[in-house]
Amino acid sequence: MIIADHISKHFNGIEAVRDVSFQVNEGETMVLLGTSGCGKTTTLKMLNRLIEPTSGRIDISGKNISEENPEMLRRSIGYVSQNNGLFPHYTVAENIAVVPKLLNWQPDEIREHTTRWLEQLKLPAHFKNKYPAELSGGQQQRVTIARALIADPPVLLLDEPFGALDPVTRTSVRKDFAELPALKRKTVVLVTHDVQEALQMGDHICLMDKGSIVQQGKPADLLLRPVNDFVHAFLGQQLDDISRIYERIRAQG
């Protein structure tokens, strides 16, 4: 579904992403994992041309995206950012309807799909008339997810979608998101710095550092066969935490 072939990005002579290659199979969730500033968000944004690569090639569904109209490309790709990106002067219903209106859906069809998505994301129907400022952070992010999915795009890009939420809300929103039936049909690329989130949600993980992919593979590959000290150190804390939890449970009987 997605092939990134030796993509790089320079900003004023600084190499933010360096010679990155990966493949995301249809229906797979790939995670770009790493610390802040490692290039993972820049890499994600090159997939929908919010950022243009300096070099390399990206194919989605067999098409070179550099030859696609950027606006049309983005209409076919769902996108969720950490800061939700909702229009503050639009109601919830108007925010969710942005892409369907661009696709010339009929008003009745938009209302029907909006109601269905509010229900799936566990938001009351009357929320459609509220404005983003009247919602909690978790509720706003649920609306953002509905907006990204309403037009049923085959590809979904998630840039730290749960990162701005408090731990309890984050767990709740992430759980409800992961259980959405529509997600099983999506090819997903997720950016996160949270190792546990990456291990829980990723079929394939690309661990990045200083603009490059240090190691990629299935979660077990990175955990059990780290290629260098950086990978071992980055994931090692997660293993230590798991071991401590296990020992605490054993001690409690």
C-alpha positions, 0 to 999 in steps of 0.5 A: 500500500505504501512504499517509501524509497530512500526519502530524505528531507533537508531544511536550510541545509539541515538533514531532518530525514536521511535516506529512509526506506520502508514498506507498509502492507495493506491493512497493516499498522506501522509505527514510526517510533523515536524521541522528539526531533528524530524525524518521525513527524517529518517522515509522516508528513511526506506521505501526504505531501504536507512536506515535500521530500528533498529526494526519494520516492513515495508510492501509495496504492501503486502511484507516485504521489509526486505526480498526484494533485496534493489536495486530491491526495489528502482527501484520500488519506485520513490524518489525525494530529496531536493538537486535533486541528479542529476549526474552532468556529465550526460545530462538531458536525461541521468539522466532521463534514469538511471532507464529505463536502469537498467530495460533494456528498449529499446533506442527508448522507453527511448527517447519517454518517456523522451520527454513526461516527459519533455513536461509534466514538461514544459521543452523544448525538447532541454534541454535533451542535457543540463547538470544540471549545465546549469539549474536553481534550479527549472528546475533541480527539474523538471528533478529529478521529471521526473527521479523519475516518468519515470518508472511509480513506484506505490510508490513515496517518496518525501524528501522536494522536493521543499524546496531548491527553492525560494518561486515563483519557489517553488509555480510554480514547486509544482503546475505543479507537483500536476497537473501531471495526473500520480500522481493520480495513485501514493501512495505518502509519502511527507516529509516537514516542511511547514504546508501550503504545508502539508495541500494542498497536504496531504490526511493524515498527521503525525506530528512528534516531537523528533522521534515520531508521536504526532498526525496523521489524516486528515488535518482537524483533526489536525487543529480542534482537536489538541491532545496537546499544541505542535500540537496546537502551530505548526499549530496555526500559520497557522490558525493565518495567514489564519485569517489575510489574510481573514481579510485583504481581507474583509477590502479591500472589 
